[in-house]
Amino acid sequence: MQNIVIVGASLAGTRAAETLRSGGFTGTITMVGAETHMPYDRPPLSKNYLAGDWDEERVALRKPEVLEELHLTWKLGVAATSLDTTAQSVTLADGATIAYDGLIIATGGDVRRLPNQPNIKGVHTLRTLDDATALRNEITEGTRVVVIGAGFIGLEAAATAKKRGADITVLEGLEAPLIRAIGAEMGAAIGAVHERNGVNVRCGVQVASIDGDATVTGVTLTNGETIPADVVIVGIGVSPATTWLEGSGLTLRDGVVCNANLNAGPQTVFVAGDVLRWPNGLFADVEADMRVEHWTNAAEQGAVAATNLLAALNGTEQAPYEAVPFFWSDQFDARIQCLGRPSSNARVDVVAGNPADGKWCSIYSVNDRLTAVLGVSQPKLVMPSRTLLSTHTLREDALAHFARVTAPPPPAA
Ligand SMILES: Cc1cc2nc3c(=O)[nH]c(=O)nc-3n(C[C@H](O)[C@H](O)[C@H](O)COP(=O)(O)OP(=O)(O)OC[C@H]3O[C@@H](n4cnc5c(N)ncnc54)[C@H](O)[C@@H]3O)c2cc1C
């Protein structure tokens, strides 16, 4: 009887456990999770759950009876604190040590905090279900909300809080929202969607302090201006949750560095989800390795890590994880979808619609090679372009493709 330990009881970890069972593994699977909750889905936390439309039961990743059938051993509410790959064991915060024959690391990301971020009422981050519950309890009609950081999570929270009647200011240090994610031009167009919906988006401003004694009162900028606030949401991104792996011998570089099969070095240690950095064969010509913070990738990687772990245990062949990354985001009535890697240094061409109207499709290319397709409320154009991205299509061929598929039908004879 073998033991597999999965550290991180969320999306990638759950998909790994399901795949181990469907792949025939009958030994013990121990799920170690720092949070007390059974696995839940994060995307609704800034959308339907924050809006108050969904309850806790609805954000559960799986129904309790589905999880029961997997016969997992749960260690929830206790973080892993260290890994010994020689002894093949994981130590937990309660002092327990769990031996493993195979290990899957799926610890995701920890929210970043501002250096001087005070721990007072009204100041929030948004990563966990507990974060979302605390935040939604404080947002009502007329609440003055300041969002620090115009990334996807901050902007989604801004849109949801606005729809609940709050008064929203978004502060961004760079010259446009979402620059690191999708570049300045497209980021500015998403910022304009927010402005049209009554959000005050202020870019190129630096936060000096979050103010208040027991309760937040406002945010002061480096120019001396203070913006009054009842609620402040700090949305400045996440760091891969690798602190517990320091000293383990695994290679840590903005994530756990793995090979193409998601193996971390020791034969039976695999990694999946937001914490993973791996060489994605489909984009090897533009990025040596990548770390992706998207739902679909975490789910797929959980399954691949588990399949390859079983192959390692059984001495059979492993397969690389090669994929076109995908994410979506919902902000007001804009449904953003993106396939590929929309880097801020890429050349951007609008191939359909008009960013000024809040409905468009644009393509990204690096060295004349198509690297991403971004659509705002253009599902019919984005999703079918996966093959273009997985086959190293040239920019000019991609432009010709979109010219063809967006051409008006010929007039009836
Ligand atoms: C508010 C929000 C909205 C999002 N919306 C979208 C969206 O619209 N579209 C999209 O594509 N993606 C979205 N995402 C991203 C998506 O949810 C993540 O990519 C996905 O959750 C990653 O899954 P994961 O299993 O790798 O990591 P996580 O979901 O972060 O889970 C990691 C788990 O490991 C636990 N853990 C960490 N350290 C330890 C430790 N030392 N010991 C034990 N347990 C530990 C954590 O507590 C956590 O439960 C959103 C994320 C958030 C937070």
The ligand as a Gaussian input file, in Angstrom:
#p B3LYP/6-31G(d) Opt

LIG

0 1
 C      -10.872000      36.156000      -6.350000
 C      -10.289000      35.322000      -7.465000
 C      -10.918000      35.312000      -8.713000
 C      -10.383000      34.577000      -9.771000
 N      -11.010000      34.604000     -10.969000
 C      -10.477000      33.898000     -12.008000
 C      -11.100000      33.934000     -13.290000
 O      -12.121000      34.613000     -13.492000
 N      -10.522000      33.239000     -14.295000
 C       -9.384000      32.494000     -14.125000
 O       -8.893000      31.880000     -15.083000
 N       -8.788000      32.424000     -12.907000
 C       -9.303000      33.115000     -11.864000
 N       -8.687000      33.067000     -10.630000
 C       -7.455000      32.252000     -10.470000
 C       -7.758000      30.811000     -10.090000
 O       -8.721000      30.750000      -9.086000
 C       -6.444000      30.180000      -9.642000
 O       -5.614000      30.113000     -10.775000
 C       -6.638000      28.804000      -9.033000
 O       -7.388000      28.871000      -7.843000
 C       -5.294000      28.154000      -8.733000
 O       -5.506000      26.937000      -8.133000
 P       -4.396000      26.217000      -7.250000
 O       -5.005000      24.959000      -6.773000
 O       -3.115000      26.189000      -8.004000
 O       -4.102000      27.226000      -6.046000
 P       -5.059000      27.849000      -4.949000
 O       -6.462000      27.858000      -5.433000
 O       -4.430000      29.121000      -4.532000
 O       -4.981000      26.822000      -3.742000
 C       -3.807000      26.587000      -3.022000
 C       -4.216000      26.054000      -1.663000
 O       -3.040000      25.654000      -0.981000
 C       -3.135000      26.086000       0.361000
 N       -1.773000      26.217000       0.910000
 C       -0.872000      27.190000       0.650000
 N        0.278000      26.953000       1.334000
 C        0.072000      25.811000       2.019000
 C        0.880000      25.042000       2.892000
 N        2.137000      25.397000       3.193000
 N        0.358000      23.925000       3.429000
 C       -0.899000      23.532000       3.122000
 N       -1.718000      24.216000       2.289000
 C       -1.221000      25.331000       1.746000
 C       -3.859000      27.399000       0.277000
 O       -4.442000      27.731000       1.524000
 C       -4.896000      27.102000      -0.800000
 O       -6.080000      26.603000      -0.259000
 C       -9.201000      33.804000      -9.569000
 C       -8.564000      33.827000      -8.314000
 C       -9.099000      34.576000      -7.270000
 C       -8.397000      34.600000      -5.934000

